[in-house]
Amino acid sequence: MRTFICRTPDVDAEQIQHLMDLLQGQYGPVTFINAGVVKVQVKESDYGLELSWEEAFRVMREERNQNELEPSDALFMLTDVQNEANFFAFGEGAGTGPGNHCIMVDGWDQFAVKGFVHPTLHIIASNLIQGMLHRSMDEWMNAAHQQSRGCISDFCQNKTDILLRLRTADLCDACVHHFNAAIENGRITAPFFHQCMQLVELARTELCFHKRMQVAPLVSPLEVRGDRQQIWLTGLDRELKIAGATPRCLYLLYLKHPEGIPYERLDEHIDELIEIHQRIIGTKTYEALHAEFMLLLDPGDRARLNQQVSRLRSSLRNALGDEVLPNYIWGSSSEKKAIPIAAESGMVSWRR
């Protein structure tokens, strides 16, 4: 099954990339595809710009046709624009799969949640399950829990109840029976269900971690472990995951050079970058990697390098939060390109 994620132009592209990295990081029968930008017609209301359900469904149906989606494919459209019912999400049946869904990604700061990535991850995963079980929005609303229980089937008409649903990421006893029956009768498969619930659990753990970091920011030492050069935050006992091979290679290179490397001298370290890439990925030849890094580090065109550094910064920000980020990467306007904690005694170590 394929799930296409599109967005309206107002939704931040870097955050979408981080969302896609999380979605694509959990393996299973569902494949997640970034479907790019779509345009919608909005109208003025007493509360500002508003997106009607009719317009959202029109755009999503058009997107399905233009991209020739299969009947089993799902489609999600993410937007900053509020909808006429002020729902977190709404959807409709389409084909034989989970259908079309529109998710409102703005306003999470009202619920003391920073950013939309992890709440949206939760809603996408839970809506995939609900979309397979219920063929219409009315059917799902009738089956949903009107009184919140901390279950993925909570309706959350009182919008603050969403915090209980996000941080519990659980199933009530009634839903355990309900989902078991759906798997037994073939409405959904066990691998599909477990992949979606793994994504729900990922959203929960990340939300809880970021909440703790907001209360007590901690600058943790880093330890680079093993042949695959995994980066661990030893003070937090968790891996620091960086999306994309190239940003990860750049970060490991800078960790090895606490004195810093100006961008205009990165080409002197191409062999190091190739060695790092071959250790962590190991699927490309020296010649292919040399050509890629030469293009990346072209002194006459910094666009590719800037894009990869921006992606690196986004991964670190989403993993660590804004409070401690300056310790782990140079500022975007800094003249010296160096990782601050790499120069501090005992803050970066390497273990085979």
N, C-alpha and C positions, 0 to 999 in steps of 0.2 A: 504494500500500500504506500502511495506517495501522499505527502502533505505539503502543500504549497503555502508559503508565507509571503504575502505582499503587504505593502504599506502605503499610506498616503504621504505626500511630500513633507508634511510637517513632522513626521516621526524621525528621530535622530538615527542616522545611518550607522554610526559607530555602535550604538546600543543594539541595533538590529543584528549587527555582525556578532556581538557577544551572545545575544539570544540564540542565533543560529549555531554558534560553537557549542553551546550547552545542549541544544536539541540534537545536534549531530554527534555528540559525544557519548550518547547512550545507544547501544546497538540493539537491534531487534527488527521486526518485520516492517516498521514504519520508517520510511526515508523522508527526510525533511529537505525541502528545496527553497532557496531564496528566489521569489518570483518578482522582485524588484518593486518599482513604484507604480501606483495607479492614481488616477485623478477622480475626485468625486465633486459633485455639485452640492454646496451647502447653502443654508438660508439663515437669515437673521431671526433671532428670537428674543424674548425678554431677557434671556440669560447669555446672549452672545451668539456666536456661530453654532449651528446645529445641523446634524446629519440625520435625515429621515431613514427609517428602516427600508422604505421602498427604494430609495436611492442606493443604499448600501447593497441590497439584494440585486439591484439592477447591475451595478458595477461588478459584483462577484460573479453573476451569471455570465456577463460579457467576458470576464477574465477567463472563466472556464472554457468558453467557446474559442477564444483567441489562442489559448495555449493547448487546446485539444486535450483537456484533462479526461482521464478515464472515469467511468461511473463510480469506481471504487475509491477515487482520489478525494482527499479533503482539501479545502481551501480556507485560509484564514486571512482576513484583512485587518491590519492594525492601524489605528488612527488616533490622533490627539483630539479630534473634534467630538464633543459630547453628542449623544444621540437623544432622540425625542423622548425616550422613556427613562433616560439616565441610568441604563443598565451597564454593568461591567462588560457584559457580552450578550449577544443574541445570535440566533442562527436559524437555518432552514434546512430541510432535507434536500439532498441533491444526489441522484444516482443511487447506488447501492452502498456507498460508504458513509463516513461521518457527516458529510454535507458541507455547507458554507457557514462560516462564522465570522462575525465582526467583533473586534475587541477594542475597547476604549483603554488607551495606555496612559492617559494623562491623569493627574490629580492624586497620585498615590501619596504625595507628601501630606495630604489631609489625614491620612491614616498612619502617620509616622513611619512610612515606608519610603526608603530612599531609592528612587529610580523605578522603572517599570519592568526591568528584565525578569526578575524572579517571580513577581506576581503573574506576569504574562505567561511565563513558562508553566506555572501551575494551572492557569486557566486553559491554555492550549491542551495540555495533557488530559485534564479532567473532561474538557469538552469533546475530545476525541472519543472517550469512553461513552459519554452521554449521547453523542451523535450516532454511535452505533446501536445504542439501545432504543432511542426514541426518534421517530421519524419526523417530528415537528416540534416547534418551540412550545406549543400548547401542551403537547403530550409530556414533554420534559417538565414543564412547570407544574403539571398535575401530579407528577411522581416525586417532585423535589420536596425536601423537608422545609416546611414553612417556619418551623421552630428550629433554629440552628443547633447542631449537635457536634460540630467539629468534624463533619463528614464531607466528602467531595460532592455529595448530592444536596448540600445546604443551598437554599435559594438565595438567602442573604438579602431579603427585601429591606431590612434595616442594614444599611450599607456597612456600618461598623462591625457587623457580624463577620465580615470577610476576614478580619484578623484571626478569629478563631479557626476558620476554615484553612487559612494559609499556614498557620503555625501548628495545627494538628496534623493536617495532611493524612487523614485516617478514613476508615470506613466504619460506619455503625453496624450493629449486628444485623439489622434488617437488610442493609445493602450487601453485606457478605453473602447472605442467602440469595439475594436478588442477582448478584453478579455470578455466583456459582451456577445458578440456574441458566443464566444467559450463556455461560461457557459450555454447559452440558448440552444445551439445545442448538449450539452452533452460531448463535448471534454474534459472539465475539470469540476470539481464540485466546488461550492462556498466554502465549508469547506477546500478543498485542497488549493484553491487559497488564502484564508485568512490566513491559517497557514504559507504558503510560504512567504506572504507579511509581516506577523508578524516577521518572522525571518530576512527578509530584513531590517525592521525598527529597530529591535534589533541591527543588525550590524551597522546601521547608528548611533544610539544613543551612542553605546559603542565607536565607532571611534571618534565621536565628544567629548565625555567625556575624553578620553585618550589624545586627542590633547590639551584640556584645561589644563589637569593635567601636561602635559609636559611644558606648558608655565608658569603656576603658581601652582606648587605643594602645596597642602594643607594637613596638618596633622589634620584631623577632629576628634573630640571626638566621642566615640562610646556610643550608648544607646541600652541596651538589653530590648526588649519590649514583654510583654504579656506572656501567658502560653506557646506559641510555641518558646519563646526565640529568636525572630527575632533580628538580629543585624543591627543597623542603623548607618550610618555615618551622624550625625546630622548637621555637617557643610556643607555637600553636599546634604542633603535631599534625600538620596538614601540608599536602603538596601544593606548591604554587604553580598553577597551570597557566601556561601562556599559549594562546590560540595561534596556530600557524607555525610552520617550521622556520620560516625566515625570521620573524620576530624573536623566536626562542633562540636561534643561532646568534643573533645580534646581542641578546641579553647575556648569554653565556660568554660571549667574547668580551663584553664590557666587564663582567664579573672577574675575568682573568686579568684585566688591565685596570686596576684601581686608580692608576694615574690618569686615566681617561684617554680617549682617542678622538681627535677632531674629525668631523665628517670627511674633510678633504684628504685625510690620511688613511681612511678605512681601506682603500685599495691595497695598502701595504700588508693587510691582514687577510687577504683572500684565501690563502692556503689554510690559515687557521679556521676560517669560516667553513671551508670545504670539509676539513677534518671533523669539525663539530657536527655538521649536517650528516656526514656519513656515519657518525656514531649514533646519532639519535634517530635517524630515518633509515639510511643505508640502502636506498633503492635507486640511486642515480650514480652515473659514472663521474669521474673527476672532470672530464671534458665538458659534460653537460652542466655540472655545477659551476665550473669556472666561467662558462658563457653567461649563466644566470647572474652570478655575482658581479661580473664585469658590467652587465647591463644595470643592475641595481645601484652600483656605486659610480656610475657615469658622472664625472664632475660637471659636465655640461647640462645635466638634467637631474635635479634633486627630487623630482616629483615621486618617483618610485620609492626612494629611500624614506622620504618624509611620510609617505603612506604607511610603510611598514613600521616606522617608529611610532606613528600615531596609533596603529593597531596594537603595538606593544604597550604603549601607555594606557590604552583602553583596557587591555587585559589586566594590567596591574591595578588600575583604579577599581575595576569591578571585583578583583580578588581581595583588595586590601582596604579600600575606602580612601577618601580624599585626605583624611587626617594624617595618615602615615605615608602617603604616596611620595612626598618629596624626599624621603629617606631612601627610596628604592629606584629612583630614576631622576635624571637631570631635568630641570624645567625646560619647557618648550622654547624659552627665550634665553636660556643659559649659554654663555660663550663656551664654558668648559663642559664638554660632554663626558661626564663621569658619574658613576653610581656612588652616592655619598657613603652608604654603609660599607661598600667594598674597601674603602680607605680606612675604616675603623678596625682596630685590632680585635680579632676574635669574632667578627660579625659574619664573615664568609669563610666556609671551610669546604674541603673536597674529600670525599670518601669513596674508595673503590668498592 
